[in-house]
Amino acid sequence: MINKIQRFQRILTTREKIRDEERLFLSEARNHEDRIILCVKGLQQQRQEALSIFEDQEGQVCGTAVRLSTL
């Protein structure tokens, strides 16, 4: 009977250890995913800013070309 109890306790301990390792792994994976999402959002924002700047510069160049053509 004592052997069965000890075996049961070893099984529980092993399962708890595996569960703790899985939690740690999932936590690290979640942190990694969060960092990737932040990078993607940052890149999206930089893209929008670059497009905005490009559109502003394009408008300025077109406006200058129009003014020169009227001379």
Buried (B, 14 or more C-beta within 10 A) or exposed (E): EEEEEEEEEEEEEEEEEEEEEEEEEEEEEEEEEEEEEEEEEEEEEEEEEEEEEEEEEEEEEEEEEEEEEEE
